[in-house]
Amino acid sequence: MEVSLIDLEVLTKSVVSWLPRIAGALLILLAFYLLSKLLCHFLKKTMQHVARDENLINLFIRSIRIVLMVVAVITALGTFGVDVSALVAGLGLTGFAVGFALKDTISNLLSGVLILLHKPFVIGDEISISGFVGKVVSIDLRYTELRTAENKILIPNAKLFTAPVTVTLATVD
């Protein structure tokens, strides 16, 4: 099978016409990547003085990085001539569906963030919630771990916002 000279000429013109778009998309992706690195580095340094909780800082930084890269991909696709309005609408509907499906998980996650920010109790405090009593040994983004002499109890963080909690402050030796 022979490739004619006309076919090669058409192919060459097509490739040449797409080169600026490809270069533009790559530059956009690179610019957003560098922006996310710079912004995340700046925010991490700033937040270490304010929040002081490494889990919370890392969650925030990862969220910012993901959002910036999604915006970068959508912008890069726009430079190719793709109609991104349908994509953005689809992302919105997908986000709504995922949020609705994961509402309990998201509720625990946001409750964990609020607990880490506001510190209604700290590690070492003894708390009582819904009949469970124990010493707080860990506060995670999804649950809070209590220990008794014989049990390890994991309380979902959302429960800590909907049920009354009694806090017995830790004694300092």
N, C-alpha and C positions, 0 to 999 in steps of 0.2 A: 504494500500500500504506500503510495507516494503522497507526500505532503506538498501541495502546490505552493508556489511563491506568494500567491494572493492570500492563502490561509495564514502563512507565516507573517505577512504584513498586517493582517487584521489582528492576529494574536499579539503582535508587538505593539500595535496602537492601543489595544485594550489594556495591556500591562502598563504601558506608559501613562495612560489616562488614570489608572488606579493607583499609581505610585504616590501621588500627593496625598490621597485619602489614607492610604496605608501608613505613610510617614506621619500624617497628622494624628491618626489614631494612636500610633505608638508613642508619639510625643505627649499626647494627653495622658495615656496610661503611666508613662514615666513621670510626668509632672505631678499627677495625683499620688503616685507611690512616694515620691520625694516629699510632697506636702504632708502625707500621712506620717512618714517617719519623723519629720521635723516637728509636726504638731504633737504627735504622741510623746516624743522625747520632752518637749516643753511642758506638756500637761503632766507627765509623770513627775518631773522635778517639782512643779508647782503643787501638785496634789499631795506629795509626800510631806509637805509642810502643813497642809490643811487636814487631810483625811487620816493619815497615819496607818491606815489599814491596807495592807498589801493586796488582799483578795479583792477589795472594793476598787482599788486603783487599777488592778489588772483587768477587771471586768469592764470598767469604764473605757480604758485604753483600747481593749479589743473591740468594743462596740463602736468606738469612733473610727477605728481602722476599717472595720467591715463596711460601715456606712460610706466612708470615703471611697473605698474600692468599688462598691456598687454604683455610686454616682459616676466614677471614672469609666466603668464599663458601659453604662448607659450613654454617657457623653461620647465615648469612642464609637459606639454603634451609630450614634447620630451623625458623626462625620462620614460614615459610609453611606448615608442616605436611608438608613433604616428608620421607619416611623416608630419612634420610641414612646409615643403617647399611649399606644396599646400595651406596650411592655410595662410602662409605669402604672397604668390602670390594673394590669394583671398582677403586678407586685403588690399593689394595694389590697386587692381582693385576696391574694394568697396570704398576705400578712394578717388580714382579718380572720381568715379561716384557721390559720395556724394558731393565732392568739386565742380564738374561741376554743379550739381543741386542747390547747395547753394552758387553759386559764388557771388551773390549780397549781401547776408547776411555776407559771409566771407569777402567781400570787405569792408562792413561797419564796421565789427569787427576790421579788421587790420587798417583801417583808424582811428578808435577810439583809438586804441593803439598808433598809431603815433601822434595823436593830444595830447593824455595825456603825451607822452614822450617829444615832441618838443614844446608844448604849443605855437602855433602861436597866440592864443588868450586865455584869461582866463575868469573865471566867473566874471561878472561885466562889461566886455567890451561890447560895442555896435558894432554889425557887420551887414553888408549888403551883401546878397548873392541872386542872381537870383530874384531881386525885393522884397525880404523879408528883413525887417529891424527890429531889436529887440535887447534887452539886453540879453546876455548869462546868463542863470540862472542855467544850468546844462550841464555837458559834460559826456555822458554815452559811453559805448563801441559801441552801435549801432547808436545813434543819439545825436544831440546837441539840447537842448531846448532853444528857444528864447521867450522872453515875450515882448509884447507891452502893451499899456494901456488897450486894449480890447481883445487881442489874445494871445494864447499859440501856438507857431510854433515849430514843430519838423522837423529838417533838418537831413536827413541821412548823416552820416559822410563821405561816399564816395563822396557825392555831394560837400563837402567842399574841396576835392582834385581835382575835375574836373572843378569847376566853380570859377571865380574870387571872392575873398572875400575882402571886405573893412572893416578894423578894426578901430573903434574909441575907443581910449584907455580910460579906466575908470579913472575918476578923483578921486584923493585922497582928502578927506575932512580934 
